[in-house]
Amino acid sequence: MIDTAPLIAVVLSLALGGISLLWPPRRLRHATFAAGMVAFALESAVVYALLEHASTPEAHARWMTALESASLLTPIPWCLFAFLSAR
């Protein structure tokens, strides 16, 4: 079950991001929400890869570096989304 949780998060994040872009009018707020959901999906995909493919300490370190990079970039679209939603 723990191995499938990141995959469920990837699918749901991409679905919500895609749904936000379906209905007109498409504004920058919708695009930043979709970008934030894609960032969540990327982060969850890296967690899945870490759980499934990190069998050695070197591979574990490589996937942890990728996860840290994704985690540092994830707040950028969400900050922009919050700014645009508050206007």
URTASUL-V958137 format. One record per pair of residues at least 12 apart in sequence whose ideal C-beta (glycine too) atoms are under 7 Angstrom apart, sorted by the first residue. I is the first residue (numbers start at 1). GAP is how many residues later the second one is. D is the distance in whole Angstrom. If there is no record, write none. Layout:
i=I gap=GAP d=D
i=I gap=GAP d=D
//
This chain:
i=3 gap=48 d=6
i=3 gap=49 d=6
i=6 gap=38 d=4
i=6 gap=39 d=7
i=6 gap=41 d=4
i=6 gap=42 d=4
i=6 gap=45 d=7
i=7 gap=41 d=6
i=9 gap=31 d=7
i=9 gap=35 d=4
i=10 gap=31 d=5
i=10 gap=34 d=5
i=10 gap=35 d=5
i=13 gap=24 d=5
i=13 gap=27 d=4
i=13 gap=28 d=4
i=13 gap=31 d=7
i=14 gap=23 d=7
i=14 gap=24 d=7
i=14 gap=27 d=5
i=16 gap=21 d=5
i=17 gap=17 d=4
i=17 gap=20 d=3
i=17 gap=21 d=6
i=20 gap=13 d=5
i=20 gap=14 d=5
i=21 gap=13 d=5
i=28 gap=56 d=6
i=29 gap=52 d=6
i=29 gap=55 d=4
i=29 gap=56 d=6
i=32 gap=45 d=5
i=32 gap=48 d=5
i=32 gap=49 d=4
i=32 gap=52 d=6
i=33 gap=48 d=5
i=35 gap=42 d=4
i=36 gap=41 d=4
i=36 gap=42 d=5
i=36 gap=45 d=6
i=39 gap=34 d=6
i=39 gap=35 d=4
i=39 gap=38 d=6
i=40 gap=34 d=7
i=42 gap=28 d=5
i=43 gap=27 d=5
i=43 gap=28 d=6
i=43 gap=31 d=6
i=46 gap=17 d=7
i=46 gap=20 d=5
i=46 gap=21 d=5
i=46 gap=24 d=5
i=47 gap=20 d=6
i=49 gap=14 d=6
i=50 gap=13 d=4
i=50 gap=14 d=7
i=50 gap=17 d=6
//
